[in-house]
Amino acid sequence: MIRTVITGTGSFIPPDVKTNRDFTGHNFYAEDSKPIETAPELVAEKFRQITGIEERRYAPSGMDSSDMATIAAHEAIKNANCDPETIDQIIVAHNFGNVIKHTIQTDVLPALASRVKHGLGIKNSFCIPYDILFGCPGWIQGVIQADAFFKAGIAKKALVIGTETLSRVLDFYDRDSMIFSDGAGACIVEARSGEETKSGILSTSVQSHCGEEVGYLNLGKSYYPDSDPRVRYIKMKGRKVYEYAMKYVPQAMKVCLDQSGVDITQVKKVFIHQANEKMDEGIIKALYKLYGAREVPEHIMPMSIHKLGNSSVATVPTLFDLVRKGTMPEHKLNEGDVVLFASVGAGMNINAIVYRM
């Protein structure tokens, strides 16, 4: 039996810090382009209370998504003690490609994965780089795809990256612009036989709802009344996304956990997409409630959203890297621990992985 094992992780956290105070000078507008009368500082404070976000990180002007991805990849390769020339696939999850600072044009030619392969200096022509678009769950989906390729005998080692510069596609007249940030996270995954290790992926689960839900995250014009309608920015129906996540994500996580044969009491950590503190806490409570548990275990859910914001596909791999390398003292991982990865995002898409360390 083939098991997919994470042998190395890496991340890049941009150096530019943007605090909530930086948004208090903004004039915010509603979806109907009418000004929001509430004072910006009160808007920012209410935002913090709901999302938990106090700071977020933006990439420097001269750095693109593929640059951050390459740095995170270097770290993962080093951590795995891996020869880059032995990598069979480079899978890069993103949503907007490279967006040059002060522009809003997406650049995906060549694909970001191809640029990462170039940046790593990999000469092996059988190392295949490609991108995937799957909303915020993109990195987890990349790991699931690598797992499928391993089990099909097509590949044995893959580099999976999530990278995004959401700061380049923000409408700063929109309150939701305070949510998003930049970053990159990566991992090396390898195929191992069941006899060699008890670690690895135990189960996966993916769901998608593309009815009314398909437009919950989209590109739209600025909320500023005199904005150019031809220029589009990331837009989110926050309440709809919250309701969707609360309804479907705990169910999808339960399906994945049940398929693994692992009891919920054995789960050591849950690495969930860092979208919104209140939403993530609600999802975890709902998950445990599905198993008849009234209380959620203390320190079950590491969180980085307070200081790093929502960097889309980068939140889960970055958070996992931080915990795995011991930079969050209250969260430790040991051999044999069972963890649950989960994410939700544009599509609307949901996925989950049960993994034994």
TORKOL-4160 file (C-alpha; in steps of 0.2 Angstrom, whole numbers, padded with zeros to 4 digits, m for minus):
357
<pt num="1" X="0000" Y="0000" Z="0000"/>
<pt num="2" X="0006" Y="0017" Z="m0005"/>
<pt num="3" X="0007" Y="0031" Z="0008"/>
<pt num="4" X="0010" Y="0049" Z="0004"/>
<pt num="5" X="0022" Y="0057" Z="0017"/>
<pt num="6" X="0026" Y="0075" Z="0020"/>
<pt num="7" X="0045" Y="0075" Z="0021"/>
<pt num="8" X="0049" Y="0093" Z="0022"/>
<pt num="9" X="0040" Y="0110" Z="0023"/>
<pt num="10" X="0044" Y="0128" Z="0020"/>
<pt num="11" X="0036" Y="0145" Z="0020"/>
<pt num="12" X="0039" Y="0163" Z="0015"/>
<pt num="13" X="0031" Y="0177" Z="0026"/>
<pt num="14" X="0033" Y="0194" Z="0018"/>
<pt num="15" X="0041" Y="0207" Z="0028"/>
<pt num="16" X="0029" Y="0222" Z="0025"/>
<pt num="17" X="0017" Y="0223" Z="0040"/>
<pt num="18" X="0000" Y="0232" Z="0038"/>
<pt num="19" X="m0009" Y="0235" Z="0054"/>
<pt num="20" X="m0027" Y="0239" Z="0056"/>
<pt num="21" X="m0022" Y="0257" Z="0060"/>
<pt num="22" X="m0016" Y="0258" Z="0042"/>
<pt num="23" X="m0034" Y="0257" Z="0036"/>
<pt num="24" X="m0041" Y="0270" Z="0047"/>
<pt num="25" X="m0038" Y="0284" Z="0034"/>
<pt num="26" X="m0048" Y="0275" Z="0021"/>
<pt num="27" X="m0065" Y="0280" Z="0015"/>
<pt num="28" X="m0076" Y="0264" Z="0014"/>
<pt num="29" X="m0090" Y="0262" Z="0002"/>
<pt num="30" X="m0104" Y="0249" Z="0002"/>
<pt num="31" X="m0108" Y="0237" Z="m0013"/>
<pt num="32" X="m0121" Y="0250" Z="m0019"/>
<pt num="33" X="m0106" Y="0263" Z="m0020"/>
<pt num="34" X="m0114" Y="0273" Z="m0006"/>
<pt num="35" X="m0102" Y="0279" Z="0007"/>
<pt num="36" X="m0101" Y="0270" Z="0024"/>
<pt num="37" X="m0105" Y="0283" Z="0037"/>
<pt num="38" X="m0097" Y="0273" Z="0051"/>
<pt num="39" X="m0080" Y="0281" Z="0056"/>
<pt num="40" X="m0065" Y="0271" Z="0048"/>
<pt num="41" X="m0057" Y="0267" Z="0065"/>
<pt num="42" X="m0074" Y="0260" Z="0071"/>
<pt num="43" X="m0075" Y="0249" Z="0055"/>
<pt num="44" X="m0057" Y="0243" Z="0058"/>
<pt num="45" X="m0061" Y="0239" Z="0076"/>
<pt num="46" X="m0077" Y="0229" Z="0072"/>
<pt num="47" X="m0067" Y="0220" Z="0059"/>
<pt num="48" X="m0054" Y="0215" Z="0071"/>
<pt num="49" X="m0068" Y="0208" Z="0083"/>
<pt num="50" X="m0076" Y="0198" Z="0070"/>
<pt num="51" X="m0060" Y="0191" Z="0060"/>
<pt num="52" X="m0047" Y="0192" Z="0074"/>
<pt num="53" X="m0035" Y="0200" Z="0061"/>
<pt num="54" X="m0024" Y="0213" Z="0069"/>
<pt num="55" X="m0010" Y="0213" Z="0056"/>
<pt num="56" X="m0007" Y="0206" Z="0038"/>
<pt num="57" X="0008" Y="0204" Z="0027"/>
<pt num="58" X="0011" Y="0212" Z="0010"/>
<pt num="59" X="0025" Y="0207" Z="m0002"/>
<pt num="60" X="0038" Y="0220" Z="m0007"/>
<pt num="61" X="0036" Y="0229" Z="m0023"/>
<pt num="62" X="0049" Y="0219" Z="m0032"/>
<pt num="63" X="0043" Y="0202" Z="m0027"/>
<pt num="64" X="0029" Y="0192" Z="m0036"/>
<pt num="65" X="0019" Y="0176" Z="m0031"/>
<pt num="66" X="0032" Y="0165" Z="m0041"/>
<pt num="67" X="0046" Y="0173" Z="m0031"/>
<pt num="68" X="0038" Y="0169" Z="m0015"/>
<pt num="69" X="0034" Y="0152" Z="m0020"/>
<pt num="70" X="0052" Y="0148" Z="m0025"/>
<pt num="71" X="0059" Y="0154" Z="m0008"/>
<pt num="72" X="0046" Y="0143" Z="0001"/>
<pt num="73" X="0051" Y="0129" Z="m0011"/>
<pt num="74" X="0069" Y="0131" Z="m0007"/>
<pt num="75" X="0065" Y="0130" Z="0012"/>
<pt num="76" X="0055" Y="0114" Z="0009"/>
<pt num="77" X="0068" Y="0105" Z="m0001"/>
<pt num="78" X="0081" Y="0110" Z="0012"/>
<pt num="79" X="0070" Y="0104" Z="0026"/>
<pt num="80" X="0067" Y="0087" Z="0017"/>
<pt num="81" X="0085" Y="0085" Z="0013"/>
<pt num="82" X="0079" Y="0082" Z="m0005"/>
<pt num="83" X="0089" Y="0082" Z="m0022"/>
<pt num="84" X="0078" Y="0094" Z="m0032"/>
<pt num="85" X="0082" Y="0084" Z="m0048"/>
<pt num="86" X="0072" Y="0069" Z="m0041"/>
<pt num="87" X="0056" Y="0079" Z="m0040"/>
<pt num="88" X="0043" Y="0072" Z="m0052"/>
<pt num="89" X="0030" Y="0086" Z="m0051"/>
<pt num="90" X="0029" Y="0104" Z="m0046"/>
<pt num="91" X="0011" Y="0109" Z="m0041"/>
<pt num="92" X="0008" Y="0127" Z="m0038"/>
<pt num="93" X="m0009" Y="0133" Z="m0031"/>
<pt num="94" X="m0014" Y="0151" Z="m0033"/>
<pt num="95" X="m0028" Y="0161" Z="m0040"/>
<pt num="96" X="m0021" Y="0177" Z="m0048"/>
<pt num="97" X="m0004" Y="0172" Z="m0055"/>
<pt num="98" X="0009" Y="0185" Z="m0054"/>
<pt num="99" X="0002" Y="0203" Z="m0052"/>
<pt num="100" X="0015" Y="0217" Z="m0054"/>
<pt num="101" X="0014" Y="0230" Z="m0040"/>
<pt num="102" X="0003" Y="0245" Z="m0045"/>
<pt num="103" X="m0005" Y="0235" Z="m0059"/>
<pt num="104" X="m0020" Y="0223" Z="m0058"/>
<pt num="105" X="m0016" Y="0212" Z="m0073"/>
<pt num="106" X="m0014" Y="0193" Z="m0070"/>
<pt num="107" X="0002" Y="0185" Z="m0078"/>
<pt num="108" X="0001" Y="0166" Z="m0079"/>
<pt num="109" X="0012" Y="0165" Z="m0095"/>
<pt num="110" X="0022" Y="0155" Z="m0092"/>
<pt num="111" X="0014" Y="0145" Z="m0078"/>
<pt num="112" X="0020" Y="0149" Z="m0060"/>
<pt num="113" X="0025" Y="0131" Z="m0058"/>
<pt num="114" X="0036" Y="0133" Z="m0073"/>
<pt num="115" X="0044" Y="0149" Z="m0066"/>
<pt num="116" X="0047" Y="0140" Z="m0049"/>
<pt num="117" X="0056" Y="0125" Z="m0059"/>
<pt num="118" X="0067" Y="0138" Z="m0067"/>
<pt num="119" X="0070" Y="0147" Z="m0051"/>
<pt num="120" X="0076" Y="0131" Z="m0043"/>
<pt num="121" X="0087" Y="0127" Z="m0057"/>
<pt num="122" X="0080" Y="0110" Z="m0060"/>
<pt num="123" X="0086" Y="0102" Z="m0076"/>
<pt num="124" X="0076" Y="0086" Z="m0076"/>
<pt num="125" X="0065" Y="0086" Z="m0091"/>
<pt num="126" X="0054" Y="0073" Z="m0082"/>
<pt num="127" X="0050" Y="0085" Z="m0068"/>
<pt num="128" X="0033" Y="0092" Z="m0073"/>
<pt num="129" X="0027" Y="0109" Z="m0067"/>
<pt num="130" X="0009" Y="0114" Z="m0068"/>
<pt num="131" X="m0003" Y="0126" Z="m0059"/>
<pt num="132" X="m0020" Y="0123" Z="m0051"/>
<pt num="133" X="m0034" Y="0135" Z="m0048"/>
<pt num="134" X="m0046" Y="0129" Z="m0034"/>
<pt num="135" X="m0049" Y="0144" Z="m0023"/>
<pt num="136" X="m0042" Y="0145" Z="m0005"/>
<pt num="137" X="m0041" Y="0125" Z="m0004"/>
<pt num="138" X="m0029" Y="0125" Z="m0018"/>
<pt num="139" X="m0014" Y="0119" Z="m0008"/>
<pt num="140" X="m0023" Y="0105" Z="0000"/>
<pt num="141" X="m0030" Y="0100" Z="m0017"/>
<pt num="142" X="m0012" Y="0100" Z="m0024"/>
<pt num="143" X="m0007" Y="0087" Z="m0010"/>
<pt num="144" X="m0023" Y="0077" Z="m0014"/>
<pt num="145" X="m0018" Y="0077" Z="m0033"/>
<pt num="146" X="0000" Y="0072" Z="m0028"/>
<pt num="147" X="m0007" Y="0057" Z="m0018"/>
<pt num="148" X="m0017" Y="0051" Z="m0032"/>
<pt num="149" X="m0003" Y="0052" Z="m0044"/>
<pt num="150" X="0008" Y="0042" Z="m0032"/>
<pt num="151" X="m0006" Y="0029" Z="m0030"/>
<pt num="152" X="m0007" Y="0028" Z="m0049"/>
<pt num="153" X="0012" Y="0025" Z="m0051"/>
<pt num="154" X="0014" Y="0040" Z="m0061"/>
<pt num="155" X="0025" Y="0050" Z="m0048"/>
<pt num="156" X="0035" Y="0046" Z="m0032"/>
<pt num="157" X="0040" Y="0064" Z="m0026"/>
<pt num="158" X="0031" Y="0081" Z="m0028"/>
<pt num="159" X="0034" Y="0099" Z="m0023"/>
<pt num="160" X="0017" Y="0107" Z="m0018"/>
<pt num="161" X="0016" Y="0125" Z="m0016"/>
<pt num="162" X="0002" Y="0138" Z="m0011"/>
<pt num="163" X="0007" Y="0156" Z="m0015"/>
<pt num="164" X="m0003" Y="0172" Z="m0017"/>
<pt num="165" X="m0002" Y="0191" Z="m0018"/>
<pt num="166" X="m0019" Y="0196" Z="m0014"/>
<pt num="167" X="m0013" Y="0214" Z="m0009"/>
<pt num="168" X="m0012" Y="0217" Z="m0028"/>
<pt num="169" X="m0030" Y="0214" Z="m0032"/>
<pt num="170" X="m0038" Y="0223" Z="m0018"/>
<pt num="171" X="m0052" Y="0237" Z="m0019"/>
<pt num="172" X="m0046" Y="0248" Z="m0004"/>
<pt num="173" X="m0063" Y="0256" Z="m0004"/>
<pt num="174" X="m0071" Y="0239" Z="0001"/>
<pt num="175" X="m0070" Y="0234" Z="0020"/>
<pt num="176" X="m0066" Y="0216" Z="0015"/>
<pt num="177" X="m0049" Y="0222" Z="0008"/>
<pt num="178" X="m0043" Y="0222" Z="0026"/>
<pt num="179" X="m0045" Y="0203" Z="0027"/>
<pt num="180" X="m0033" Y="0198" Z="0013"/>
<pt num="181" X="m0014" Y="0196" Z="0013"/>
<pt num="182" X="0001" Y="0189" Z="0004"/>
<pt num="183" X="0012" Y="0173" Z="0008"/>
<pt num="184" X="0018" Y="0156" Z="0002"/>
<pt num="185" X="0020" Y="0139" Z="0009"/>
<pt num="186" X="0027" Y="0123" Z="0002"/>
<pt num="187" X="0030" Y="0105" Z="0006"/>
<pt num="188" X="0039" Y="0090" Z="m0002"/>
<pt num="189" X="0028" Y="0074" Z="m0002"/>
<pt num="190" X="0034" Y="0057" Z="m0006"/>
<pt num="191" X="0027" Y="0040" Z="m0009"/>
<pt num="192" X="0031" Y="0027" Z="0003"/>
<pt num="193" X="0026" Y="0009" Z="0005"/>
<pt num="194" X="0015" Y="0004" Z="0020"/>
<pt num="195" X="0029" Y="m0007" Z="0026"/>
<pt num="196" X="0041" Y="0007" Z="0027"/>
<pt num="197" X="0031" Y="0019" Z="0037"/>
<pt num="198" X="0015" Y="0021" Z="0047"/>
<pt num="199" X="0015" Y="0040" Z="0043"/>
<pt num="200" X="0006" Y="0048" Z="0029"/>
<pt num="201" X="m0011" Y="0052" Z="0022"/>
<pt num="202" X="m0025" Y="0041" Z="0029"/>
<pt num="203" X="m0039" Y="0049" Z="0020"/>
<pt num="204" X="m0045" Y="0063" Z="0009"/>
<pt num="205" X="m0062" Y="0072" Z="0005"/>
<pt num="206" X="m0067" Y="0085" Z="m0008"/>
<pt num="207" X="m0084" Y="0093" Z="m0011"/>
<pt num="208" X="m0090" Y="0107" Z="m0023"/>
<pt num="209" X="m0106" Y="0117" Z="m0024"/>
<pt num="210" X="m0107" Y="0127" Z="m0040"/>
<pt num="211" X="m0125" Y="0133" Z="m0040"/>
<pt num="212" X="m0129" Y="0150" Z="m0032"/>
<pt num="213" X="m0113" Y="0147" Z="m0022"/>
<pt num="214" X="m0102" Y="0150" Z="m0038"/>
<pt num="215" X="m0103" Y="0169" Z="m0036"/>
<pt num="216" X="m0099" Y="0170" Z="m0018"/>
<pt num="217" X="m0081" Y="0175" Z="m0022"/>
<pt num="218" X="m0078" Y="0184" Z="m0039"/>
<pt num="219" X="m0070" Y="0198" Z="m0048"/>
<pt num="220" X="m0080" Y="0215" Z="m0048"/>
<pt num="221" X="m0078" Y="0233" Z="m0050"/>
<pt num="222" X="m0073" Y="0245" Z="m0036"/>
<pt num="223" X="m0086" Y="0251" Z="m0024"/>
<pt num="224" X="m0079" Y="0268" Z="m0027"/>
<pt num="225" X="m0093" Y="0278" Z="m0036"/>
<pt num="226" X="m0082" Y="0285" Z="m0050"/>
<pt num="227" X="m0071" Y="0269" Z="m0053"/>
<pt num="228" X="m0067" Y="0262" Z="m0070"/>
<pt num="229" X="m0079" Y="0247" Z="m0072"/>
<pt num="230" X="m0066" Y="0238" Z="m0083"/>
<pt num="231" X="m0054" Y="0236" Z="m0069"/>
<pt num="232" X="m0060" Y="0222" Z="m0057"/>
<pt num="233" X="m0055" Y="0217" Z="m0040"/>
<pt num="234" X="m0058" Y="0202" Z="m0028"/>
<pt num="235" X="m0075" Y="0203" Z="m0021"/>
<pt num="236" X="m0083" Y="0192" Z="m0007"/>
<pt num="237" X="m0101" Y="0190" Z="m0001"/>
<pt num="238" X="m0095" Y="0188" Z="0017"/>
<pt num="239" X="m0111" Y="0183" Z="0025"/>
<pt num="240" X="m0115" Y="0170" Z="0011"/>
<pt num="241" X="m0097" Y="0163" Z="0013"/>
<pt num="242" X="m0099" Y="0161" Z="0032"/>
<pt num="243" X="m0116" Y="0153" Z="0031"/>
<pt num="244" X="m0110" Y="0141" Z="0017"/>
<pt num="245" X="m0094" Y="0136" Z="0027"/>
<pt num="246" X="m0104" Y="0133" Z="0043"/>
<pt num="247" X="m0116" Y="0122" Z="0034"/>
<pt num="248" X="m0104" Y="0111" Z="0023"/>
<pt num="249" X="m0086" Y="0112" Z="0030"/>
<pt num="250" X="m0089" Y="0102" Z="0046"/>
<pt num="251" X="m0099" Y="0089" Z="0036"/>
<pt num="252" X="m0084" Y="0087" Z="0024"/>
<pt num="253" X="m0072" Y="0086" Z="0038"/>
<pt num="254" X="m0082" Y="0072" Z="0046"/>
<pt num="255" X="m0083" Y="0062" Z="0030"/>
<pt num="256" X="m0064" Y="0063" Z="0029"/>
<pt num="257" X="m0061" Y="0058" Z="0047"/>
<pt num="258" X="m0074" Y="0044" Z="0046"/>
<pt num="259" X="m0066" Y="0037" Z="0031"/>
<pt num="260" X="m0049" Y="0037" Z="0040"/>
<pt num="261" X="m0055" Y="0026" Z="0054"/>
<pt num="262" X="m0048" Y="0038" Z="0066"/>
<pt num="263" X="m0059" Y="0043" Z="0081"/>
<pt num="264" X="m0060" Y="0062" Z="0084"/>
<pt num="265" X="m0053" Y="0060" Z="0101"/>
<pt num="266" X="m0037" Y="0055" Z="0093"/>
<pt num="267" X="m0035" Y="0071" Z="0082"/>
<pt num="268" X="m0021" Y="0081" Z="0089"/>
<pt num="269" X="m0022" Y="0097" Z="0078"/>
<pt num="270" X="m0034" Y="0104" Z="0065"/>
<pt num="271" X="m0025" Y="0115" Z="0052"/>
<pt num="272" X="m0039" Y="0125" Z="0045"/>
<pt num="273" X="m0039" Y="0139" Z="0032"/>
<pt num="274" X="m0036" Y="0155" Z="0041"/>
<pt num="275" X="m0051" Y="0165" Z="0034"/>
<pt num="276" X="m0060" Y="0172" Z="0049"/>
<pt num="277" X="m0057" Y="0168" Z="0067"/>
<pt num="278" X="m0075" Y="0167" Z="0072"/>
<pt num="279" X="m0079" Y="0156" Z="0057"/>
<pt num="280" X="m0065" Y="0144" Z="0060"/>
<pt num="281" X="m0070" Y="0143" Z="0079"/>
<pt num="282" X="m0088" Y="0140" Z="0073"/>
<pt num="283" X="m0083" Y="0126" Z="0061"/>
<pt num="284" X="m0073" Y="0117" Z="0074"/>
<pt num="285" X="m0087" Y="0118" Z="0087"/>
<pt num="286" X="m0099" Y="0111" Z="0074"/>
<pt num="287" X="m0087" Y="0097" Z="0069"/>
<pt num="288" X="m0086" Y="0091" Z="0087"/>
<pt num="289" X="m0105" Y="0093" Z="0089"/>
<pt num="290" X="m0107" Y="0081" Z="0075"/>
<pt num="291" X="m0098" Y="0068" Z="0086"/>
<pt num="292" X="m0109" Y="0072" Z="0101"/>
<pt num="293" X="m0094" Y="0082" Z="0110"/>
<pt num="294" X="m0099" Y="0097" Z="0119"/>
<pt num="295" X="m0082" Y="0104" Z="0122"/>
<pt num="296" X="m0068" Y="0107" Z="0110"/>
<pt num="297" X="m0051" Y="0102" Z="0116"/>
<pt num="298" X="m0039" Y="0116" Z="0121"/>
<pt num="299" X="m0026" Y="0121" Z="0108"/>
<pt num="300" X="m0033" Y="0109" Z="0095"/>
<pt num="301" X="m0033" Y="0123" Z="0082"/>
<pt num="302" X="m0017" Y="0133" Z="0079"/>
<pt num="303" X="m0021" Y="0150" Z="0072"/>
<pt num="304" X="m0009" Y="0163" Z="0062"/>
<pt num="305" X="m0023" Y="0174" Z="0056"/>
<pt num="306" X="m0021" Y="0187" Z="0070"/>
<pt num="307" X="m0004" Y="0193" Z="0063"/>
<pt num="308" X="m0003" Y="0186" Z="0045"/>
<pt num="309" X="m0021" Y="0188" Z="0039"/>
<pt num="310" X="m0029" Y="0178" Z="0025"/>
<pt num="311" X="m0016" Y="0173" Z="0012"/>
<pt num="312" X="m0028" Y="0161" Z="0003"/>
<pt num="313" X="m0019" Y="0145" Z="m0003"/>
<pt num="314" X="m0004" Y="0150" Z="0008"/>
<pt num="315" X="m0013" Y="0150" Z="0025"/>
<pt num="316" X="m0013" Y="0131" Z="0028"/>
<pt num="317" X="0005" Y="0126" Z="0022"/>
<pt num="318" X="0012" Y="0142" Z="0031"/>
<pt num="319" X="0003" Y="0138" Z="0047"/>
<pt num="320" X="0008" Y="0119" Z="0046"/>
<pt num="321" X="0027" Y="0124" Z="0043"/>
<pt num="322" X="0027" Y="0136" Z="0058"/>
<pt num="323" X="0020" Y="0123" Z="0070"/>
<pt num="324" X="0030" Y="0109" Z="0063"/>
<pt num="325" X="0046" Y="0119" Z="0066"/>
<pt num="326" X="0042" Y="0124" Z="0083"/>
<pt num="327" X="0039" Y="0142" Z="0081"/>
<pt num="328" X="0022" Y="0142" Z="0090"/>
<pt num="329" X="0026" Y="0135" Z="0108"/>
<pt num="330" X="0009" Y="0131" Z="0113"/>
<pt num="331" X="0007" Y="0119" Z="0098"/>
<pt num="332" X="0019" Y="0104" Z="0096"/>
<pt num="333" X="0018" Y="0089" Z="0085"/>
<pt num="334" X="0026" Y="0072" Z="0088"/>
<pt num="335" X="0028" Y="0056" Z="0078"/>
<pt num="336" X="0011" Y="0047" Z="0077"/>
<pt num="337" X="0000" Y="0062" Z="0080"/>
<pt num="338" X="m0015" Y="0063" Z="0069"/>
<pt num="339" X="m0019" Y="0080" Z="0061"/>
<pt num="340" X="m0033" Y="0086" Z="0050"/>
<pt num="341" X="m0031" Y="0098" Z="0036"/>
<pt num="342" X="m0046" Y="0107" Z="0029"/>
<pt num="343" X="m0051" Y="0122" Z="0019"/>
<pt num="344" X="m0065" Y="0131" Z="0010"/>
<pt num="345" X="m0065" Y="0144" Z="m0004"/>
<pt num="346" X="m0070" Y="0151" Z="m0021"/>
<pt num="347" X="m0080" Y="0139" Z="m0032"/>
<pt num="348" X="m0087" Y="0135" Z="m0019"/>
<pt num="349" X="m0075" Y="0121" Z="m0015"/>
<pt num="350" X="m0071" Y="0112" Z="0001"/>
<pt num="351" X="m0057" Y="0099" Z="0005"/>
<pt num="352" X="m0049" Y="0089" Z="0019"/>
<pt num="353" X="m0035" Y="0077" Z="0023"/>
<pt num="354" X="m0032" Y="0066" Z="0038"/>
<pt num="355" X="m0013" Y="0064" Z="0041"/>
<pt num="356" X="m0003" Y="0054" Z="0053"/>
<pt num="357" X="0014" Y="0062" Z="0058"/>
